[in-house]
Amino acid sequence: MERALSRRTLLAGAAGASAGVMWGTAGRAVAGGWGQPVEQRAVDAEVACLKRELIELRRDLHRHPEGPGQEQRTAGVVARELRAAGLAVSTGVGGHGVVGVLRGARPGRTVAYRADMDAVPPKDIVGGGPAPAHLCGHDVHTTVAVGIAQVLARLRRQLAGTVVFLFQPAEESLSGARALIDAGVLERTRVAEIHALHCGPFPVGRFAVTPGYGMPGQDKAEVTASGPDGPDVTRRLAAEIGALATVALPQTPADLERIVADAQTPDGPLAEFVAVRARAQETKVSVSYRCWPPERYLRVRQDIHRLTTSYPGAGVTFPAEPFPAMVCPERDGRVLAHHLRRTLGRDAVTELHAAFPPFSGEDFALYLDRVPGTFTFLGVRAPGAPLTTSYPHYPDFAPDERAISVGVRAMAGWLAERTRGAHGPTGGSVR
């Protein structure tokens, strides 16, 4: 697991991340007084003005997908848009990361918002693919974050506190968040909390909050068998290790529909699970698995070790510690749900009661290891569309673009409330 870094290490990392990186004080307060706090109706009016150009921005990003660590063009587009909106912008942070800082005219708290920029590499597309493609919705995530920055910049006169926008590279390889943290982003900006959206297979206009849940992390193992019967042993071990799974990997659209329903079921079949991939090749078995709750990784390791050592000449290694699960603070998730229901309507929110989706990792976990926050699914499923058009990594993934303005409306209002801090660091009352 990640170990907290010293202040000196973080400062050194920030200095070396990019020549000329500006952290600064994130712009000037607007002259002429503070005005009234940001209201949702003001947010909605600004979003309506930006709706068309945000869709065009998303389409531009979609036409130019860049894989993990290759996001140079995307970062350039983001930096251009943030500078045009009046934010203080730093580029080349933790690779191709972009940090935009918006300081409101009123005193308040500092809150971060993260968007991932990379496209899905060919090997991670369901069924494979010829090239990187935006099949996880990161083009939507980036566009929503740019839209939030533009809206709040237009309302800076009423905005309290500071919003730090983290446009992160290399989420698909689970390395971008670590790079930004190592560059000192959280410490230098002194954020009190962090928030993010991710496209999900829910109807447009609906959000799926994750209080107490999140993403399951990942662990890997390598099993080897020596001797003339090595290939036969590895085939048997692959089958036995695969049998540790308590849920099957989805094979059909009906399987996906069931997963989405199960994730919204209290104490349902995904409340605790093990999902395993075990592939035998000659004398080696490559194992990858995800668990919930996170403590279950230790037991699965013990089971894999027990199965392997029951065969003479077979052995197992675990290359690294499990990548940490993303666990969202329960109270913060419920406060966000209350905010969304109040501003967008009671039907705008569903609650997940399981780690979802159960077969993906998310390096937002590393931010939540350091500061509280929320991670919420933005519904992108068009009416009547097959579920695979809104389920990340499927080749026909095609999110409904109306979700962009929905996400901007919701998160701009939420961040304005969080920076204002009227209800303290963990939000207001929950009903």
N, C-alpha and C positions, 0 to 999 in steps of 0.2 A: 504494500500500500504506500501511497505517497507520504513522504515525511515533510513536515513544515520546514520551509526554507528560511534561513536567517535573513535579516534585513540587508546585511552587507552583500550576500549572494544575490538577492533580488535586485538591488541597486546596480550591481555590476552587470547582471544580465540585461537590465534595461538600457544601460549605457552602450552595450555592445550589440543590441538588437538591430539598430539601424542608424546610420550616420544622419545626424540632424533630426532625430526624433524629438518632437515637441510634446511635453506633457502640460506645462503651463497652467494657467488658471481658467482655461476654456472660455475665452471670450469675455466681453464686457457686459455689464448690466445695461439695459436700455434706459436712456435718460428719461426723466419726466415722471418719476414715481412708480409705485408698485402696481397699482390697479387692483382688480379683484382676482381671486384664485381662478385657475383654469376650470371652466365648466364644460360638461360633456357636450352641450349643444354647440359650443364654440369649436370643439374638436370635430364634431360631425360636419359642421359647415366647411371647415378647412379640408377635411377628407373628401367631401363632395367636389371641391375645386380641383383636387389632385388625382381623382380616380382614373381618368383616362391616361394621364402620363405615367402613372404607376404601372398600369397594365402594359404600356409600351416598354417601360423599363424591364419588367419581368420577361417580356418576349425577347428583348435584346439579350439578356443574360442567358435565357434558355437556348438561344441560337449559338452561343459561344461557351459551351460547358468546358470546365477545366477540372482535371482530377485533383486528388489530394496533394497539396504542395505545389501545384501548378497554377494558382489562381491570380496570376499577374494582371491579366486584362480585367478580370472582375474587380480586383482591388483598385485598379485605376478608375474604373467607372464609379465605384462607391466613393472614393476620395473626392472625385470631381463633384458628385452630387452633394456630399456633405459640406464641402467648401462653399459651394454655391448657396447653401442654406445658412452659412455663417458660423459653422462649427469650427472649433480648433481641431485640426486633423493631424494624426501621426500615421505614417505608413512604414511598411517593412518591419512590423512588430511581430516577432515570433515567426518569421518567414514572410508570407504575403499578408499578414494581418493588418487591419486598419482600425485605428481607435479614433472615434470622434467624440468630442466633449462639448456639451451644451450647458452653459450656466444661465440659470434664470435670473430675472431681475429681483426676485425676492429671496430672503434667506430660507434655507431648508436643508434637507438631507441629500446625500449622494447615492444614487441608485444606478445600477448597470443593467444593460439589456444586450443580450448576445444573439448574433445571427451567424450561422455557418454558411460558407460560400462555395464549397467544393461540390463537384459532381460525383456521381457513383462510378467507380472504375469498372471496366468490363467484367472482371471476375466476380463482382458482387451483384451484378444484375441477374435476376432470376432467369435461368436458362442461358446465361452468358450474353455477351454483346460485343460488337466490333470496336467500340470506342467509349470513352466516358460520356455520360448522359445525365441530364438533370431528372432523375427518376426517384429522387428522395424529397424533392420540394425545396432544396436549398436556394434555388432561384426565387421562390416565393418568400422564403424566410428573409433573404437579403432585401428584397423589395419592400416587404413589410417594415423592416427596420429602417430603411431609408425613408419610407413614408412617415413613420413615427417621428424621426428626426426633423423632417420638413415641417410637419404639423406643429410640433412643440417649439420649433424655432420661430414660426410665425406667431406663436402665442407666448413668446419669451417674456413679454412685458408682464404677463400674469403668472408665469411659471416660477414656482419656488424651487430652491435647491439646484442640483446639478444632475444631469443624466449623462452617463458614460456609455457610448455605443461600442460594443466589441464585435467587429466583423472578423470572424475566425476562419482561418484556413484548416484544411486537413482534419475535418471531423470524421470522415469515412475511415481514415486510418487510425483513429483514436489517438492522434498525436498533437492536434492543433491547440487544444485547451492547455495542455501541459506546456507547450511552447509559449503561449501568452502569459501564463502564470509565471514561468521561469523568467520572462522578460520584465516582470515586476508590475504588471498592469494593475492587479488588485491592490497591491500595497501603495503604489504611487498615487493612484486615484482615490484611495481610501473609501471604496464603496462599502455601503452598509448592507446591501443585498443585491441579488442578481435575478433576472427573469428571462424567459425564453418561450417561444412558440415552436411547435413542430407540426407539419402537415399530418393529418390523420384521417382514417376512413370513417368519418362522421359527416352528416349532412352539412352543407354550407350554412353558416349562421349559427352553428353549434360549437361549443368548446367542451373538451373533456379534461377536467381537472384531475390532479393526481395526488391528493393529500395522503401522505404516508406511503406512497408507492412511487414508481418511476420506471427505471430500466434495470435489467437483471445483471449487468456486467458480463464477464466471460472468463473462462479458464481453459487451458489447453494442456494436453499430455502427449508424449511420444512413447509408444510401446514397441519394443523390439524383441525378436525371438531368434535364437541361434540354433544351429544344427540342421540336419537334412530335412527335418519336418517343420522347419521355421515357417514356410508359407501356410501350411495347414494350421499351425498354432495361431498365427496372426488372424486368419479368417475366423477361427473359433472365438478368439478374444474380441475381435471387432463385433461379433454378434452378441457376446455376453456383455460387453461394455455398453453396446447400444440398448440392451434390454434394461439398463438402469433408468432409462427415460420414463417419465410418468406422463408425458404428453408427446404426441406425434407431431412431426413437422408438417405443416399444411401442404396438401397436394392438389387440392381443388378449390374453386371459389366457395363451395359450401363449407370447406374446412375454415377458410378465412372468415366467413360470416359467423361461424360458431365461435371462433376466437374473439371476435369483436363483442359478441353477446356475452361470452363468459367473462371477459374483462370487466364488464359492467355489473356483474352479479356478485353481491356480497357473499363471502365464504364459498365462492364458486370453485370450479376445477382448476383455475389458475392461481388461486390464493397461495398455493405451494406447488412448485413443479421443478422437474429436471428435464431439460431438452438437450439431447445428445446427438452429435454427428461423429461416427467412428468409421474410418475408411481404411481397409487393409490394402497394402501394396507390397508385394514380395514379403520381406521379413519385418515390415514395419506397419504399425497402426497409428494413424494421425487422428487424434481425438480433440474435439472442441465441444464445450458444453456450457450451458447457462442455467442458473438456479435461482429460485426464490423460496424462502428468504435468503439473503446473502450468506448467512451462517452455514448454509447447507453445503457450500463448496468444500469445507473440510471433510464432511462425511463422504461426499462423492469421491474425493481424492483417496480416502481410505478404502472405499469399495473398489476403485480401479487398481490400487496397489494390491489388495487381497486377491482379486481375480487374476492379475498378472503373475504374481509370485506362486500361484498354484500350479503353474507350468514350469518345469525345470528348464533353465536357460533363458527364460523370459524376464525382462526388466522394464521398468517405467521411469521416465523422468518428467518433471514438470518444469518447463523452461523458465517460468517467472511466477510471481505472485498473481493471483486472479486480478483482472482489471476490475476496479471497484464498481459496485452497483450504484446507480443513481437513485437515491432515496430522497424524496421531496418532503420537507417539513410539513407535518399534518396541519398545523394551525395556519400557516401561510397559505396553503392550498385552499383551506376553507374560507379564509378572508377574501381571497381572489374570487372564489365561487360566489360569495355574497355580493361582491362588487359587480360582477358580470350580470348576475340576475337583476340587480337593482338598476343597472344602466341599459341592459339589452333585453331584459325580459326573463321570466322564470324558465321558459323553454330553451333558453340559450345555453344551458349548462347541463352536462351529464357528468357523473363522477365515476372514475375508475376504481375498482376494488381489487386490482391485481397489477403486477408489473406488466406493462404493455408497450409495444408488442413483445411477446416473450422470446423472440429470436433475434433481437438486435441489441447492440451496445450503444452507449451514448457518453461522450467525454464531458458533457455538461456536469457529470458526476464530480469531476475534479474541482469545479467552482463551488458546488454545494458542499464539498468537504471543508471549505474555508469560510464561506458566508452563507446565510440563509437565502431562500428565494423560492421561485416557482418554475415549473416546467409544464406546459399545457399544450394539449393537442388542438390544433385549429382544423375544424371540419372543412374538407375540400371536396367532398363527394357531391357531384351534380345529381339532381333529381333523376331517378331512373337509370343511372349509370352503373355498370358492373363494379363490384367492390374493388377489383384490381386496378381500376382507374384512379383510386384514391389510396391504395395500399403501397407504401414506399418499396422501391426496388423492383417492382413488376414492370415489364417492358411496355405495357400500355398505360402506365401511370400518366394521368392527364388531369391535374387539379382544376377545379372550377375557379376561374380567375376572379369571380365575385368575392371569393374568400379574402383577397388581398385587402380590400377596403374594410371588410369586417375585422380583420386582424389589426389594422392600423387604428380603427376607431376604439377597439377594446383596449389595446395596450397603450395608446397615447393617453387615454383617460386614466388608466391604471397607474402608469408611471408618474403622471402629474399628481395623483393622490399620494403615491408613496414618497415622492420627494418632499411634498408638503408636510408629511409627518404629523398630521393633525391627530392621529390616533396612536402615536408611539411606534416603536420599531417593529411591532408585530401586527399592526393594523387595528381596525375597529372591531366592533362587536360582530359576532356571527349569529345569524338567525336561521 
